[in-house]
C-alpha cells in the first residue's frame, strides 16, 4: 500500500538540520505555476484572468505553506530545521497573497517591488533543489529551471526598466535572446538595476543552458550504451543456447557409443 505524502517515511532530517523529502519535483511544479500568474498580473489582463492569477497565487502559497508545516512536523530538531530552511520561511512570508492588496494601496512602486521580490524568492527556493540536478534523468528538471530563470529575469527586466520594456513579453523576448546567446541587439536594458539583472542572466542562464545541452547529450549516450549492452546480452544468450545444444548432442553421442 502506497503511503500518503505526509507519512513520516517520506521525510528525513539530516545532521545539518535540513529535512529531505521525496516531493521536490512537485514543489518545482508549484513554483512554475507562479510564472503565468505574474505574467497575467503584469500584462494587465482583465476579468476573468485576474481571478485566475489570484487563484494560482493562493494555490502556490498553500503548497509552500504545507511543505513548511510538514518539514517542521517531521523534524526531530525544529530549531536546526528552521535555521536550515530559513529561505522556505522567507518564501512563505513574501508570497503571502494578501500582500497584493496592501502594496497596491501603497502605490505602483511598492506593488512592483513586491512582485519582483516574490519572483526572486520563488526562484531561489527552486534553485535549492540540488538533488534534482544530480539525478541521472534530470533533463525535465533542468528544462523547468531554465524556463523559470528566463521568465523571472524577463519579468524582472520589465519591472526594473519599464521605459525600455513596457510589457513583460518584451522582457521575455530579451531573456530568450540573451540566454541562447543569439544577441540580436534590438532591445537592451538601460537602467542600472536592469543591467544587473541582464548580467545575472548572462552568467547563470548560459550555465543552465549548458546543463540542459549536456543532459540531452548524456541521454543519447546513455541510450546508446543501453542498446549496446542489450545487444551484447542477447548475443551472450544465443551463444549459451548454442552451447547447450552442442552439449546435449555430445551427451547423446556418448550415450549411443
ChimeraX commands (.cxc) that place a marker at each C-alpha (Angstrom):
marker #1 position 0.00,0.00,0.00 radius 0.5
marker #1 position 1.39,3.39,-1.05 radius 0.5
marker #1 position 1.94,5.76,1.86 radius 0.5
marker #1 position 0.49,9.32,1.69 radius 0.5
marker #1 position 2.89,12.22,1.18 radius 0.5
marker #1 position 2.55,13.35,4.81 radius 0.5
marker #1 position 3.74,9.99,6.16 radius 0.5
marker #1 position 6.96,10.14,8.17 radius 0.5
marker #1 position 8.66,7.62,5.87 radius 0.5
marker #1 position 8.89,10.28,3.13 radius 0.5
marker #1 position 10.67,12.81,5.36 radius 0.5
marker #1 position 14.16,12.60,6.84 radius 0.5
marker #1 position 16.22,15.15,8.77 radius 0.5
marker #1 position 19.96,15.26,8.16 radius 0.5
marker #1 position 22.66,16.11,10.69 radius 0.5
marker #1 position 22.86,19.63,9.24 radius 0.5
marker #1 position 19.22,20.14,10.24 radius 0.5
marker #1 position 17.86,20.10,6.70 radius 0.5
marker #1 position 14.77,17.97,6.16 radius 0.5
marker #1 position 14.69,15.98,2.94 radius 0.5
marker #1 position 11.56,14.66,1.27 radius 0.5
marker #1 position 10.54,12.86,-1.90 radius 0.5
marker #1 position 8.46,15.62,-3.43 radius 0.5
marker #1 position 10.96,18.17,-4.72 radius 0.5
marker #1 position 9.59,17.69,-8.25 radius 0.5
marker #1 position 6.10,18.59,-7.00 radius 0.5
marker #1 position 7.45,21.72,-5.32 radius 0.5
marker #1 position 9.13,22.66,-8.59 radius 0.5
marker #1 position 5.82,22.26,-10.42 radius 0.5
marker #1 position 4.00,24.57,-8.00 radius 0.5
marker #1 position 6.78,27.15,-8.28 radius 0.5
marker #1 position 6.46,27.14,-12.07 radius 0.5
marker #1 position 2.72,27.82,-11.63 radius 0.5
marker #1 position 3.66,31.22,-10.19 radius 0.5
marker #1 position 5.03,32.34,-13.57 radius 0.5
marker #1 position 1.74,32.55,-15.50 radius 0.5
marker #1 position 0.18,34.30,-12.50 radius 0.5
marker #1 position 2.78,37.07,-12.55 radius 0.5
marker #1 position 2.63,37.35,-16.34 radius 0.5
marker #1 position -1.15,37.80,-16.19 radius 0.5
marker #1 position -0.87,40.46,-13.49 radius 0.5
marker #1 position 1.92,42.38,-15.21 radius 0.5
marker #1 position 0.13,42.28,-18.56 radius 0.5
marker #1 position -2.91,43.99,-17.06 radius 0.5
marker #1 position -5.37,41.47,-18.47 radius 0.5
marker #1 position -8.98,41.95,-17.43 radius 0.5
marker #1 position -11.50,39.58,-15.86 radius 0.5
marker #1 position -11.54,36.62,-15.55 radius 0.5
marker #1 position -7.75,36.47,-15.89 radius 0.5
marker #1 position -7.19,38.47,-12.74 radius 0.5
marker #1 position -9.14,35.91,-10.72 radius 0.5
marker #1 position -7.13,33.12,-12.35 radius 0.5
marker #1 position -3.87,34.79,-11.31 radius 0.5
marker #1 position -5.12,35.28,-7.76 radius 0.5
marker #1 position -6.17,31.64,-7.61 radius 0.5
marker #1 position -2.75,30.47,-8.80 radius 0.5
marker #1 position -1.07,32.67,-6.19 radius 0.5
marker #1 position -3.21,31.16,-3.44 radius 0.5
marker #1 position -2.54,27.59,-4.62 radius 0.5
marker #1 position 1.23,28.13,-4.74 radius 0.5
marker #1 position 1.25,29.75,-1.29 radius 0.5
marker #1 position -0.77,26.89,0.19 radius 0.5
marker #1 position 1.62,24.35,-1.35 radius 0.5
marker #1 position 4.67,26.03,0.17 radius 0.5
marker #1 position 2.88,26.50,3.48 radius 0.5
marker #1 position 2.06,22.78,3.56 radius 0.5
marker #1 position 5.65,21.86,2.75 radius 0.5
marker #1 position 6.97,24.09,5.54 radius 0.5
marker #1 position 4.43,22.73,8.03 radius 0.5
marker #1 position 5.32,19.11,7.23 radius 0.5
marker #1 position 9.02,19.96,7.37 radius 0.5
marker #1 position 8.68,21.25,10.92 radius 0.5
marker #1 position 6.35,18.43,11.91 radius 0.5
marker #1 position 8.77,15.68,10.89 radius 0.5
marker #1 position 11.93,17.46,12.11 radius 0.5
marker #1 position 13.41,15.99,15.27 radius 0.5
marker #1 position 15.27,19.25,15.91 radius 0.5
marker #1 position 12.96,22.06,14.85 radius 0.5
marker #1 position 15.39,24.87,15.66 radius 0.5
marker #1 position 18.00,23.32,13.39 radius 0.5
marker #1 position 15.33,22.81,10.74 radius 0.5
marker #1 position 14.32,26.46,10.91 radius 0.5
marker #1 position 17.95,27.55,10.54 radius 0.5
marker #1 position 18.42,25.29,7.52 radius 0.5
marker #1 position 15.08,26.21,5.95 radius 0.5
marker #1 position 15.15,29.95,6.56 radius 0.5
marker #1 position 14.56,30.53,2.86 radius 0.5
marker #1 position 11.38,28.45,2.98 radius 0.5
marker #1 position 10.12,30.69,5.79 radius 0.5
marker #1 position 11.03,33.76,3.72 radius 0.5
marker #1 position 9.11,32.40,0.72 radius 0.5
marker #1 position 6.12,31.65,2.94 radius 0.5
marker #1 position 6.06,35.28,4.15 radius 0.5
marker #1 position 6.92,37.04,0.87 radius 0.5
marker #1 position 4.35,35.32,-1.37 radius 0.5
marker #1 position 1.50,35.70,1.17 radius 0.5
marker #1 position -1.45,36.61,-1.15 radius 0.5
marker #1 position -2.98,39.47,0.96 radius 0.5
marker #1 position 0.22,41.47,0.45 radius 0.5
marker #1 position -1.07,42.28,-3.07 radius 0.5
marker #1 position -3.91,44.45,-1.76 radius 0.5
marker #1 position -1.65,46.17,0.79 radius 0.5
marker #1 position 1.14,47.08,-1.64 radius 0.5
marker #1 position -1.38,48.05,-4.31 radius 0.5
marker #1 position -2.83,50.59,-1.87 radius 0.5
marker #1 position 0.66,51.92,-1.09 radius 0.5
marker #1 position 1.41,52.62,-4.75 radius 0.5
marker #1 position 2.59,51.10,-8.03 radius 0.5
marker #1 position 6.24,51.18,-6.95 radius 0.5
marker #1 position 5.55,49.13,-3.83 radius 0.5
marker #1 position 3.45,46.63,-5.81 radius 0.5
marker #1 position 6.17,46.28,-8.46 radius 0.5
marker #1 position 8.80,45.71,-5.77 radius 0.5
marker #1 position 6.68,43.06,-4.07 radius 0.5
marker #1 position 6.11,41.20,-7.32 radius 0.5
marker #1 position 9.82,41.28,-8.04 radius 0.5
marker #1 position 10.70,40.07,-4.53 radius 0.5
marker #1 position 8.13,37.29,-4.87 radius 0.5
marker #1 position 9.67,36.09,-8.13 radius 0.5
marker #1 position 13.20,36.01,-6.76 radius 0.5
marker #1 position 12.06,34.25,-3.59 radius 0.5
marker #1 position 10.37,31.53,-5.64 radius 0.5
marker #1 position 13.36,31.23,-7.97 radius 0.5
marker #1 position 15.77,30.96,-5.04 radius 0.5
marker #1 position 13.65,28.22,-3.48 radius 0.5
marker #1 position 13.63,26.21,-6.70 radius 0.5
marker #1 position 17.36,26.58,-7.26 radius 0.5
marker #1 position 17.94,24.96,-3.86 radius 0.5
marker #1 position 16.52,21.68,-5.18 radius 0.5
marker #1 position 20.05,20.46,-5.89 radius 0.5
marker #1 position 19.11,16.80,-5.81 radius 0.5
marker #1 position 17.08,17.26,-8.96 radius 0.5
marker #1 position 20.19,18.47,-10.76 radius 0.5
marker #1 position 22.27,15.48,-9.71 radius 0.5
marker #1 position 19.87,12.78,-10.78 radius 0.5
marker #1 position 20.71,10.77,-13.86 radius 0.5
marker #1 position 17.50,11.57,-15.72 radius 0.5
marker #1 position 17.32,15.24,-14.79 radius 0.5
marker #1 position 16.52,16.80,-18.16 radius 0.5
marker #1 position 12.88,17.72,-17.27 radius 0.5
marker #1 position 14.02,19.47,-14.08 radius 0.5
marker #1 position 16.84,21.39,-15.79 radius 0.5
marker #1 position 14.46,22.44,-18.57 radius 0.5
marker #1 position 11.94,23.66,-15.98 radius 0.5
marker #1 position 14.63,25.56,-14.07 radius 0.5
marker #1 position 15.87,27.17,-17.30 radius 0.5
marker #1 position 12.30,28.19,-18.16 radius 0.5
marker #1 position 11.87,29.58,-14.65 radius 0.5
marker #1 position 15.09,31.57,-14.88 radius 0.5
marker #1 position 14.22,33.03,-18.28 radius 0.5
marker #1 position 10.72,34.01,-17.17 radius 0.5
marker #1 position 11.84,35.50,-13.86 radius 0.5
marker #1 position 14.59,37.61,-15.43 radius 0.5
marker #1 position 12.32,38.66,-18.30 radius 0.5
marker #1 position 9.72,39.93,-15.86 radius 0.5
marker #1 position 12.43,41.44,-13.66 radius 0.5
marker #1 position 13.81,43.45,-16.59 radius 0.5
marker #1 position 10.31,44.73,-17.29 radius 0.5
marker #1 position 9.81,45.70,-13.65 radius 0.5
marker #1 position 13.20,47.42,-13.29 radius 0.5
marker #1 position 13.32,49.13,-16.68 radius 0.5
marker #1 position 9.70,49.83,-17.77 radius 0.5
marker #1 position 10.69,52.60,-20.20 radius 0.5
marker #1 position 12.64,50.13,-22.39 radius 0.5
marker #1 position 10.40,47.15,-21.63 radius 0.5
marker #1 position 6.80,48.40,-21.39 radius 0.5
marker #1 position 5.39,44.88,-21.02 radius 0.5
marker #1 position 6.72,41.55,-19.69 radius 0.5
marker #1 position 6.52,39.91,-23.12 radius 0.5
marker #1 position 9.27,42.16,-24.44 radius 0.5
marker #1 position 11.31,41.28,-21.37 radius 0.5
marker #1 position 10.79,37.57,-22.12 radius 0.5
marker #1 position 11.97,38.12,-25.69 radius 0.5
marker #1 position 15.13,39.80,-24.40 radius 0.5
marker #1 position 15.73,36.97,-21.91 radius 0.5
marker #1 position 15.34,34.27,-24.57 radius 0.5
marker #1 position 17.65,36.06,-27.00 radius 0.5
marker #1 position 20.23,36.56,-24.24 radius 0.5
marker #1 position 20.21,33.06,-22.73 radius 0.5
marker #1 position 20.52,31.43,-26.18 radius 0.5
marker #1 position 23.48,33.76,-26.97 radius 0.5
marker #1 position 21.78,34.91,-30.17 radius 0.5
marker #1 position 22.06,38.57,-29.21 radius 0.5
marker #1 position 20.04,40.42,-31.85 radius 0.5
marker #1 position 20.64,43.69,-30.05 radius 0.5
marker #1 position 17.18,45.01,-30.92 radius 0.5
marker #1 position 16.44,45.78,-27.27 radius 0.5
marker #1 position 18.50,46.01,-24.10 radius 0.5
marker #1 position 18.17,47.47,-20.58 radius 0.5
marker #1 position 19.48,50.94,-19.83 radius 0.5
marker #1 position 18.75,51.25,-16.11 radius 0.5
marker #1 position 21.39,50.18,-13.60 radius 0.5
marker #1 position 19.21,47.53,-11.96 radius 0.5
marker #1 position 18.07,46.25,-15.35 radius 0.5
marker #1 position 21.67,45.75,-16.41 radius 0.5
marker #1 position 22.40,43.88,-13.19 radius 0.5
marker #1 position 19.51,41.54,-13.96 radius 0.5
marker #1 position 20.78,41.10,-17.51 radius 0.5
marker #1 position 24.30,40.33,-16.27 radius 0.5
marker #1 position 22.89,37.72,-13.88 radius 0.5
marker #1 position 21.00,36.12,-16.75 radius 0.5
marker #1 position 24.12,36.04,-18.91 radius 0.5
marker #1 position 26.21,34.29,-16.26 radius 0.5
marker #1 position 23.64,31.90,-14.78 radius 0.5
marker #1 position 21.37,31.37,-17.77 radius 0.5
marker #1 position 24.11,30.25,-20.14 radius 0.5
marker #1 position 25.26,27.79,-17.48 radius 0.5
marker #1 position 21.77,26.32,-17.20 radius 0.5
marker #1 position 21.50,26.08,-20.98 radius 0.5
marker #1 position 24.82,24.23,-20.96 radius 0.5
marker #1 position 23.45,21.84,-18.32 radius 0.5
marker #1 position 20.39,21.20,-20.48 radius 0.5
marker #1 position 22.58,20.54,-23.52 radius 0.5
marker #1 position 24.77,18.18,-21.51 radius 0.5
marker #1 position 21.70,16.39,-20.18 radius 0.5
marker #1 position 20.38,15.86,-23.72 radius 0.5
marker #1 position 23.76,14.56,-24.89 radius 0.5
marker #1 position 24.01,12.34,-21.81 radius 0.5
marker #1 position 20.56,10.92,-22.54 radius 0.5
marker #1 position 21.56,9.86,-26.05 radius 0.5
marker #1 position 24.90,8.46,-24.88 radius 0.5
marker #1 position 23.16,6.51,-22.12 radius 0.5
marker #1 position 20.54,5.21,-24.55 radius 0.5
marker #1 position 23.25,4.10,-26.98 radius 0.5
marker #1 position 25.14,2.36,-24.17 radius 0.5
marker #1 position 21.95,0.61,-23.05 radius 0.5
marker #1 position 21.28,-0.55,-26.61 radius 0.5
marker #1 position 24.81,-1.93,-26.94 radius 0.5
marker #1 position 24.54,-3.66,-23.57 radius 0.5
marker #1 position 21.21,-5.18,-24.56 radius 0.5
marker #1 position 22.66,-6.33,-27.89 radius 0.5
marker #1 position 25.67,-7.87,-26.13 radius 0.5
marker #1 position 23.41,-9.63,-23.64 radius 0.5
marker #1 position 21.27,-11.06,-26.44 radius 0.5
marker #1 position 24.36,-12.40,-28.21 radius 0.5
marker #1 position 25.59,-13.98,-25.00 radius 0.5
marker #1 position 22.22,-15.66,-24.56 radius 0.5
marker #1 position 22.38,-17.01,-28.13 radius 0.5
marker #1 position 25.88,-18.37,-27.52 radius 0.5
marker #1 position 24.76,-20.05,-24.30 radius 0.5
marker #1 position 21.78,-21.63,-26.05 radius 0.5
marker #1 position 24.02,-22.95,-28.82 radius 0.5
marker #1 position 26.48,-24.34,-26.28 radius 0.5
marker #1 position 23.68,-26.16,-24.52 radius 0.5
marker #1 position 22.61,-27.71,-27.81 radius 0.5
marker #1 position 26.19,-28.82,-28.53 radius 0.5
marker #1 position 26.45,-30.24,-25.04 radius 0.5
marker #1 position 23.20,-32.17,-25.47 radius 0.5
marker #1 position 24.39,-33.60,-28.82 radius 0.5
marker #1 position 27.67,-34.69,-27.26 radius 0.5
marker #1 position 25.75,-36.40,-24.44 radius 0.5
marker #1 position 23.58,-38.25,-26.96 radius 0.5
marker #1 position 26.62,-39.35,-28.97 radius 0.5
marker #1 position 28.34,-40.64,-25.83 radius 0.5
marker #1 position 25.17,-42.49,-24.86 radius 0.5
marker #1 position 24.94,-44.14,-28.30 radius 0.5
marker #1 position 28.61,-45.11,-28.27 radius 0.5
marker link #1:1,2 radius 0.2
marker link #1:2,3 radius 0.2
marker link #1:3,4 radius 0.2
marker link #1:4,5 radius 0.2
marker link #1:5,6 radius 0.2
marker link #1:6,7 radius 0.2
marker link #1:7,8 radius 0.2
marker link #1:8,9 radius 0.2
marker link #1:9,10 radius 0.2
marker link #1:10,11 radius 0.2
marker link #1:11,12 radius 0.2
marker link #1:12,13 radius 0.2
marker link #1:13,14 radius 0.2
marker link #1:14,15 radius 0.2
marker link #1:15,16 radius 0.2
marker link #1:16,17 radius 0.2
marker link #1:17,18 radius 0.2
marker link #1:18,19 radius 0.2
marker link #1:19,20 radius 0.2
marker link #1:20,21 radius 0.2
marker link #1:21,22 radius 0.2
marker link #1:22,23 radius 0.2
marker link #1:23,24 radius 0.2
marker link #1:24,25 radius 0.2
marker link #1:25,26 radius 0.2
marker link #1:26,27 radius 0.2
marker link #1:27,28 radius 0.2
marker link #1:28,29 radius 0.2
marker link #1:29,30 radius 0.2
marker link #1:30,31 radius 0.2
marker link #1:31,32 radius 0.2
marker link #1:32,33 radius 0.2
marker link #1:33,34 radius 0.2
marker link #1:34,35 radius 0.2
marker link #1:35,36 radius 0.2
marker link #1:36,37 radius 0.2
marker link #1:37,38 radius 0.2
marker link #1:38,39 radius 0.2
marker link #1:39,40 radius 0.2
marker link #1:40,41 radius 0.2
marker link #1:41,42 radius 0.2
marker link #1:42,43 radius 0.2
marker link #1:43,44 radius 0.2
marker link #1:44,45 radius 0.2
marker link #1:45,46 radius 0.2
marker link #1:46,47 radius 0.2
marker link #1:47,48 radius 0.2
marker link #1:48,49 radius 0.2
marker link #1:49,50 radius 0.2
marker link #1:50,51 radius 0.2
marker link #1:51,52 radius 0.2
marker link #1:52,53 radius 0.2
marker link #1:53,54 radius 0.2
marker link #1:54,55 radius 0.2
marker link #1:55,56 radius 0.2
marker link #1:56,57 radius 0.2
marker link #1:57,58 radius 0.2
marker link #1:58,59 radius 0.2
marker link #1:59,60 radius 0.2
marker link #1:60,61 radius 0.2
marker link #1:61,62 radius 0.2
marker link #1:62,63 radius 0.2
marker link #1:63,64 radius 0.2
marker link #1:64,65 radius 0.2
marker link #1:65,66 radius 0.2
marker link #1:66,67 radius 0.2
marker link #1:67,68 radius 0.2
marker link #1:68,69 radius 0.2
marker link #1:69,70 radius 0.2
marker link #1:70,71 radius 0.2
marker link #1:71,72 radius 0.2
marker link #1:72,73 radius 0.2
marker link #1:73,74 radius 0.2
marker link #1:74,75 radius 0.2
marker link #1:75,76 radius 0.2
marker link #1:76,77 radius 0.2
marker link #1:77,78 radius 0.2
marker link #1:78,79 radius 0.2
marker link #1:79,80 radius 0.2
marker link #1:80,81 radius 0.2
marker link #1:81,82 radius 0.2
marker link #1:82,83 radius 0.2
marker link #1:83,84 radius 0.2
marker link #1:84,85 radius 0.2
marker link #1:85,86 radius 0.2
marker link #1:86,87 radius 0.2
marker link #1:87,88 radius 0.2
marker link #1:88,89 radius 0.2
marker link #1:89,90 radius 0.2
marker link #1:90,91 radius 0.2
marker link #1:91,92 radius 0.2
marker link #1:92,93 radius 0.2
marker link #1:93,94 radius 0.2
marker link #1:94,95 radius 0.2
marker link #1:95,96 radius 0.2
marker link #1:96,97 radius 0.2
marker link #1:97,98 radius 0.2
marker link #1:98,99 radius 0.2
marker link #1:99,100 radius 0.2
marker link #1:100,101 radius 0.2
marker link #1:101,102 radius 0.2
marker link #1:102,103 radius 0.2
marker link #1:103,104 radius 0.2
marker link #1:104,105 radius 0.2
marker link #1:105,106 radius 0.2
marker link #1:106,107 radius 0.2
marker link #1:107,108 radius 0.2
marker link #1:108,109 radius 0.2
marker link #1:109,110 radius 0.2
marker link #1:110,111 radius 0.2
marker link #1:111,112 radius 0.2
marker link #1:112,113 radius 0.2
marker link #1:113,114 radius 0.2
marker link #1:114,115 radius 0.2
marker link #1:115,116 radius 0.2
marker link #1:116,117 radius 0.2
marker link #1:117,118 radius 0.2
marker link #1:118,119 radius 0.2
marker link #1:119,120 radius 0.2
marker link #1:120,121 radius 0.2
marker link #1:121,122 radius 0.2
marker link #1:122,123 radius 0.2
marker link #1:123,124 radius 0.2
marker link #1:124,125 radius 0.2
marker link #1:125,126 radius 0.2
marker link #1:126,127 radius 0.2
marker link #1:127,128 radius 0.2
marker link #1:128,129 radius 0.2
marker link #1:129,130 radius 0.2
marker link #1:130,131 radius 0.2
marker link #1:131,132 radius 0.2
marker link #1:132,133 radius 0.2
marker link #1:133,134 radius 0.2
marker link #1:134,135 radius 0.2
marker link #1:135,136 radius 0.2
marker link #1:136,137 radius 0.2
marker link #1:137,138 radius 0.2
marker link #1:138,139 radius 0.2
marker link #1:139,140 radius 0.2
marker link #1:140,141 radius 0.2
marker link #1:141,142 radius 0.2
marker link #1:142,143 radius 0.2
marker link #1:143,144 radius 0.2
marker link #1:144,145 radius 0.2
marker link #1:145,146 radius 0.2
marker link #1:146,147 radius 0.2
marker link #1:147,148 radius 0.2
marker link #1:148,149 radius 0.2
marker link #1:149,150 radius 0.2
marker link #1:150,151 radius 0.2
marker link #1:151,152 radius 0.2
marker link #1:152,153 radius 0.2
marker link #1:153,154 radius 0.2
marker link #1:154,155 radius 0.2
marker link #1:155,156 radius 0.2
marker link #1:156,157 radius 0.2
marker link #1:157,158 radius 0.2
marker link #1:158,159 radius 0.2
marker link #1:159,160 radius 0.2
marker link #1:160,161 radius 0.2
marker link #1:161,162 radius 0.2
marker link #1:162,163 radius 0.2
marker link #1:163,164 radius 0.2
marker link #1:164,165 radius 0.2
marker link #1:165,166 radius 0.2
marker link #1:166,167 radius 0.2
marker link #1:167,168 radius 0.2
marker link #1:168,169 radius 0.2
marker link #1:169,170 radius 0.2
marker link #1:170,171 radius 0.2
marker link #1:171,172 radius 0.2
marker link #1:172,173 radius 0.2
marker link #1:173,174 radius 0.2
marker link #1:174,175 radius 0.2
marker link #1:175,176 radius 0.2
marker link #1:176,177 radius 0.2
marker link #1:177,178 radius 0.2
marker link #1:178,179 radius 0.2
marker link #1:179,180 radius 0.2
marker link #1:180,181 radius 0.2
marker link #1:181,182 radius 0.2
marker link #1:182,183 radius 0.2
marker link #1:183,184 radius 0.2
marker link #1:184,185 radius 0.2
marker link #1:185,186 radius 0.2
marker link #1:186,187 radius 0.2
marker link #1:187,188 radius 0.2
marker link #1:188,189 radius 0.2
marker link #1:189,190 radius 0.2
marker link #1:190,191 radius 0.2
marker link #1:191,192 radius 0.2
marker link #1:192,193 radius 0.2
marker link #1:193,194 radius 0.2
marker link #1:194,195 radius 0.2
marker link #1:195,196 radius 0.2
marker link #1:196,197 radius 0.2
marker link #1:197,198 radius 0.2
marker link #1:198,199 radius 0.2
marker link #1:199,200 radius 0.2
marker link #1:200,201 radius 0.2
marker link #1:201,202 radius 0.2
marker link #1:202,203 radius 0.2
marker link #1:203,204 radius 0.2
marker link #1:204,205 radius 0.2
marker link #1:205,206 radius 0.2
marker link #1:206,207 radius 0.2
marker link #1:207,208 radius 0.2
marker link #1:208,209 radius 0.2
marker link #1:209,210 radius 0.2
marker link #1:210,211 radius 0.2
marker link #1:211,212 radius 0.2
marker link #1:212,213 radius 0.2
marker link #1:213,214 radius 0.2
marker link #1:214,215 radius 0.2
marker link #1:215,216 radius 0.2
marker link #1:216,217 radius 0.2
marker link #1:217,218 radius 0.2
marker link #1:218,219 radius 0.2
marker link #1:219,220 radius 0.2
marker link #1:220,221 radius 0.2
marker link #1:221,222 radius 0.2
marker link #1:222,223 radius 0.2
marker link #1:223,224 radius 0.2
marker link #1:224,225 radius 0.2
marker link #1:225,226 radius 0.2
marker link #1:226,227 radius 0.2
marker link #1:227,228 radius 0.2
marker link #1:228,229 radius 0.2
marker link #1:229,230 radius 0.2
marker link #1:230,231 radius 0.2
marker link #1:231,232 radius 0.2
marker link #1:232,233 radius 0.2
marker link #1:233,234 radius 0.2
marker link #1:234,235 radius 0.2
marker link #1:235,236 radius 0.2
marker link #1:236,237 radius 0.2
marker link #1:237,238 radius 0.2
marker link #1:238,239 radius 0.2
marker link #1:239,240 radius 0.2
marker link #1:240,241 radius 0.2
marker link #1:241,242 radius 0.2
marker link #1:242,243 radius 0.2
marker link #1:243,244 radius 0.2
marker link #1:244,245 radius 0.2
marker link #1:245,246 radius 0.2
marker link #1:246,247 radius 0.2
marker link #1:247,248 radius 0.2
marker link #1:248,249 radius 0.2
marker link #1:249,250 radius 0.2
marker link #1:250,251 radius 0.2
marker link #1:251,252 radius 0.2
marker link #1:252,253 radius 0.2
marker link #1:253,254 radius 0.2
marker link #1:254,255 radius 0.2
marker link #1:255,256 radius 0.2
marker link #1:256,257 radius 0.2
view
